Amino acid sequence: QLSKKTRDDDPVIKTLINVQRIFGGPPDKALIEKDIVKDKELVLGNLLKDKVKGGEYGGAASVVVSEKRISLSLGEGVLFDSGKAELKEGAGPIIATLTKDIANLQNEIRVEGHTDNVPIRGGSYKSNCELSMARAYAVIKQLEAAGVDSKRISGVGFGEHRPLADNKTAEGRAKNRRIEISLLRGE
């Protein structure tokens, strides 16, 4: 949570408040709150990047911050064994850490499951799409168990249809097998 000092020292907010006072009105609290949320989102993006660099989210993790979302991508081996949708034993602490990191924000969260294009043969799942949806759902249930309001969370399974890398190599397939947990940014 941003301290009062941080908000008071922000030149954009101070300018906005002064302009509104000069023109004879109280500061627009909605605009001030919007700026505070954007600051919290910026802090979260930097925090996640630092934690990824420090290895707190496993070796196959990355963070992308854009205008629309802050996405934490976790490679398959971090949360799941190959071809499985049951969270590994070490997945709980990783998701608990993420839950603590996003606790002071109320943004919507989107969980995406992704796979490589190797066809599924046998097992509980008939397709990569079905496996990716089951993995997204497993992460959603773990986020809820860690205290995230289910009204904030949505999930989708893309299967092999949104690869990050070429599926022709083992390295490319490994990059494509992932879970992305995104905090959707306010407008």
N, C-alpha and C positions, 0 to 999 in steps of 0.2 A: 504494500500500500504506500502511495506517495505521501510524504509528510507535508504538513501545512507550509513549512519553509520552502519546499520544492515548488509547490504551487504558487506561492507568493513571489518567488524569485523568477518565475518563467516570464521572459519579456513579452511573449505573445499574449499571454493572459493579462499581464499588467497593462499592456497597450489596449487590449480589448476593453478592459474595465475602465480605463481612463477615457477612452473614446465614448463609451456609453454614459459615463458620468458627465462629460462635457456637454453631451447632447441631452442631458436631463432625464436620465432614467437609471434604474438599477441595472447592474450587470445581468446579462442573460445567463441564468444558471445552467440552462441546457447546453449552451455553447461551451461553458467552462467545464461542465461534466464530460462533454465529448472530448475536449482536449486532454483531460485527465485520463480518460480511457485510452486515448492514443498513446500517451506517455507510458501507461502501464503495459500496453502491447509492445512498445519499443523495448522496455525493460525486460519483458518476457522473452522476446526474440534474442536479445543479447545473452540472457541467462541460459537459454537452451543451447545456444552456440558454444558458450563456455563449458557447459556440462558435457556436450558431445565431444569437444576437444579433450576434456578430462577423462573421457571413457565411461561416464556414469550411465550412459544409455547403450553400452555395448560397442563393440568395434565396428559394426556395420550400421551405424546411425549417421544421419545428416539432418540439417535444418535448412529450410528455405523460407525466407521472409519476403512477402510480396505485399502489394497494396490490399489484396483481398484476403490473405490468410498467412498464418504462421504454421508451417508444417514440419512435424518431426517424423522422419522416415526411419523405421526400424527394420533391419534386415531379418529375413526368415529365422535365422538361427538364434536371434535374440529372444524371441517370444515363443517360437514353435519349432518342433522337429519337422523334418521333411515329410510332406504329405499329410501332416496332422493338423488338427484345429484345436487341440487341447493345449492350453497355455503350459509352458515349461515351469518348473518349480521356481526358477529365478525371475519369472515375469512379474510376479506380484510386487516385489520391491521397485522394479522399474516403473510400473504403472502408478504405484503409490508416490514415487518421487515426482512424476509428471503431475499427478493430482495436486500435490502441494504447490507445485510451481504455478498452476493455473487457478488456485483457490480464490484469489482476490479479483478475478475477472468473471463476468457473467456471459461472455461470448458463447455462441453456439460452437459445438465441437462436431467434426465430421471424421468418422473412422472409415478408411478405405483399405480393402484387402486386394492384393495384387499377386499374381503368380507368373511363372514362366510359361512357355507354350508346350512343354512336354505333356503329352496326353496322360491322363490318370488311368492306371490299369489296376483294377481291383480296389479293395479298401472301402471305406465308408462313403466316399464321394464319387459321383459319376462324371464330374467335369471340374476343370480348373475354376470356373465361375462359382460353382457350388462350394468348393473348398475356400475360395477367397471370401465368400459371404459368411461362411461358418467362422472363419478367423476374425473377420470384422466384428461379428456378433460376440465372440468370446472376449474380445477387447472391450466392447461396450459393457458387457456384464461385469467385467473387472473394474472399469471406471465407475460404474454405479455402486459396486461393492465398496469402493474406496471413498465414496461420498459425493460423486458428481451427480447433480440432478438429471434424471433421465430425460426431462423435457428439453435439455440443452443438447442432447446427443442424437446424431443420426449416423447411419452406416450404409455402406455399399460395397459390393464385391465386383471388381472389374475383371477378375480372372487374368487372362493373358493379353487383354485388349489395350492396355496402356503401358507398354514397356518403356523402361528408361534406357535400356541398352539392347544390343543385338542378341537375340536368343540363339545364335549360331555357336556361341562360345560358352563354356562353363562359367566364366567370369560374368558375362552378360546375363545369363540366366540367373545367377546369384543376385545380381543387382535388381532384377525384375521381381524376385520373390521378396515382398515387403509388406509392411503395414504402415500406412500414413495416418497420423493423428493430427488433424488440422484445427486450429482455433480460427474461426471465421472472424475477420476484422469488421468493425463497425464502419459505416459509410461516413 
